[in-house]
């Protein structure tokens, strides 16, 4: 079993529902066990900024799937929730990114892990730190990356994954 982390994002339609449904659909796939999900955060878009704010979270999963199989499962869930890939960094009902796949670096045409922009994205670092503060990347703690990025007010807590 491999410990993995998957970033979730949505900025179209019922954003919270898309994230929750994505986690439920991932958990229903043979070989994927969702062990923990961060709180949901509201974040401003990166890249193409003329679009609605995102809801973001990170899920910790254990899997018996290969990295390629896990990527295919994530894409299947995205498609089942009407994900369209029309514009890079454009609006989307759902995005699932494999952030980490165990301690294995992966670099293929389809997948790069650790996710290449993980250290630059507070909307990933903050929820990832919430559920896995002990993680390191390239010899640095995730908290060190967070501090290097500075002001994190653009990532706002929305609600706990487990509503009270």
C-alpha positions as CSV (number, residue, x, y, z in Angstrom):
1,X,0.0,0.0,0.0
2,X,1.2,3.4,-1.0
3,X,0.4,6.7,0.9
4,X,-0.7,9.4,-1.6
5,X,-2.0,12.9,-1.4
6,X,-4.5,14.3,-3.9
7,X,-5.3,17.9,-4.4
8,X,-8.9,18.8,-5.1
9,X,-10.2,22.0,-6.6
10,X,-13.5,23.3,-8.0
11,X,-14.8,26.8,-9.1
12,X,-17.9,26.0,-11.1
13,X,-21.4,25.1,-9.9
14,X,-21.8,23.7,-6.4
15,X,-18.1,23.7,-5.5
16,X,-18.5,22.1,-2.1
17,X,-20.6,19.3,-3.6
18,X,-18.1,18.7,-6.3
19,X,-15.3,18.2,-3.8
20,X,-17.3,16.0,-1.5
21,X,-18.6,13.9,-4.4
22,X,-15.1,13.5,-5.8
23,X,-13.9,12.1,-2.5
24,X,-16.9,9.7,-2.3
25,X,-16.2,8.5,-5.9
26,X,-12.5,8.0,-5.3
27,X,-13.3,6.0,-2.1
28,X,-15.7,3.8,-4.2
29,X,-12.8,2.7,-6.5
30,X,-11.2,-0.7,-5.8
31,X,-7.7,-0.1,-4.5
32,X,-8.2,3.4,-3.1
33,X,-8.9,4.0,0.6
34,X,-9.4,7.6,1.6
35,X,-7.9,8.0,5.1
36,X,-8.3,11.7,5.7
37,X,-9.5,14.9,4.1
38,X,-8.4,18.5,5.0
39,X,-10.8,21.3,5.6
40,X,-12.1,23.2,2.6
41,X,-10.4,26.5,1.7
42,X,-11.5,29.3,-0.5
43,X,-8.8,30.6,-2.8
44,X,-8.3,33.1,-5.6
45,X,-7.6,31.6,-9.0
46,X,-4.0,31.4,-10.3
47,X,-2.9,31.9,-13.9
48,X,-6.2,33.0,-15.5
49,X,-7.6,35.2,-12.8
50,X,-10.9,36.3,-14.5
51,X,-12.9,33.5,-13.0
52,X,-14.7,32.6,-9.7
53,X,-12.8,31.7,-6.6
54,X,-11.9,28.0,-5.9
55,X,-12.8,25.7,-3.2
56,X,-9.7,23.5,-2.4
57,X,-8.9,20.6,-0.2
58,X,-6.4,17.7,0.0
59,X,-7.2,14.0,0.5
60,X,-4.8,11.5,2.0
61,X,-5.3,8.1,0.4
62,X,-3.8,4.6,0.6
63,X,-3.7,2.8,-2.6
64,X,-2.7,-0.5,-4.2
65,X,-2.9,1.1,-7.6
66,X,0.1,2.1,-9.7
67,X,0.6,5.8,-10.2
68,X,-0.7,5.5,-13.7
69,X,-3.8,3.7,-12.5
70,X,-4.4,6.3,-9.8
71,X,-4.1,9.0,-12.4
72,X,-6.6,7.2,-14.6
73,X,-9.0,6.9,-11.7
74,X,-8.7,10.6,-10.9
75,X,-9.4,11.5,-14.5
76,X,-12.4,9.2,-14.6
77,X,-13.8,10.9,-11.5
78,X,-13.2,14.3,-13.1
79,X,-15.0,13.3,-16.3
80,X,-17.9,11.8,-14.3
81,X,-18.3,15.3,-12.7
82,X,-18.3,17.1,-16.1
83,X,-14.7,18.3,-16.1
84,X,-13.8,19.9,-19.4
85,X,-10.2,20.7,-20.4
86,X,-10.8,23.7,-22.6
87,X,-8.3,26.2,-21.2
88,X,-5.2,25.9,-19.1
89,X,-6.0,27.2,-15.6
90,X,-9.5,27.9,-16.7
91,X,-12.8,27.4,-14.8
92,X,-13.6,23.8,-13.9
93,X,-16.1,21.7,-12.0
94,X,-13.3,19.6,-10.6
95,X,-9.6,19.1,-10.7
96,X,-7.8,16.2,-9.0
97,X,-4.0,16.4,-8.9
98,X,-1.7,13.7,-7.5
99,X,0.6,15.7,-5.3
100,X,2.6,12.9,-3.8
101,X,2.8,9.1,-4.5
102,X,4.6,7.6,-1.6
103,X,8.3,8.7,-1.7
104,X,8.5,7.9,-5.4
105,X,9.5,10.6,-7.9
106,X,7.7,10.1,-11.1
107,X,8.3,11.9,-14.4
108,X,6.4,10.7,-17.4
109,X,4.6,12.4,-20.2
110,X,1.3,12.1,-18.3
111,X,2.4,12.6,-14.7
112,X,5.1,14.4,-12.6
113,X,5.2,13.6,-8.9
114,X,5.9,15.4,-6.6
115,X,3.5,17.8,-8.3
116,X,5.9,20.4,-9.9
117,X,4.1,23.4,-8.5
118,X,3.4,22.0,-5.1
119,X,6.0,24.2,-3.4
120,X,4.6,27.4,-5.0
121,X,0.9,26.9,-4.2
122,X,-0.4,28.0,-0.8
123,X,-3.9,26.6,-1.8
124,X,-2.2,23.1,-1.8
125,X,0.4,23.6,1.0
126,X,-2.1,24.9,3.6
127,X,-4.6,22.0,3.4
128,X,-1.7,19.5,3.0
129,X,0.0,20.8,6.1
130,X,-3.3,20.5,8.0
131,X,-3.4,16.7,7.5
132,X,0.3,15.9,7.1
133,X,2.5,18.5,8.9
134,X,5.4,16.1,9.0
135,X,5.9,15.8,5.3
136,X,9.1,17.0,3.6
137,X,9.9,17.8,0.0
138,X,13.4,18.0,-1.3
139,X,14.8,18.0,2.2
140,X,12.6,20.9,3.4
141,X,9.5,20.8,5.5
142,X,6.2,21.9,3.9
143,X,6.1,24.6,6.5
144,X,9.4,26.0,5.3
145,X,7.9,26.3,1.8
146,X,4.8,27.9,3.2
147,X,6.9,30.5,5.0
148,X,8.9,31.2,1.9
149,X,5.7,32.1,0.1
150,X,4.8,34.7,2.7
151,X,1.3,36.2,3.1
152,X,-1.3,33.4,3.1
153,X,-4.4,35.5,3.5
154,X,-5.5,34.6,0.0
155,X,-6.2,31.1,1.3
156,X,-9.2,31.4,3.6
157,X,-10.7,28.6,5.7
158,X,-14.2,27.8,4.6
159,X,-15.2,24.8,6.7
160,X,-14.1,21.6,8.3
161,X,-14.5,18.5,6.0
162,X,-16.6,17.0,8.8
163,X,-19.4,19.6,9.2
164,X,-20.3,20.1,12.8
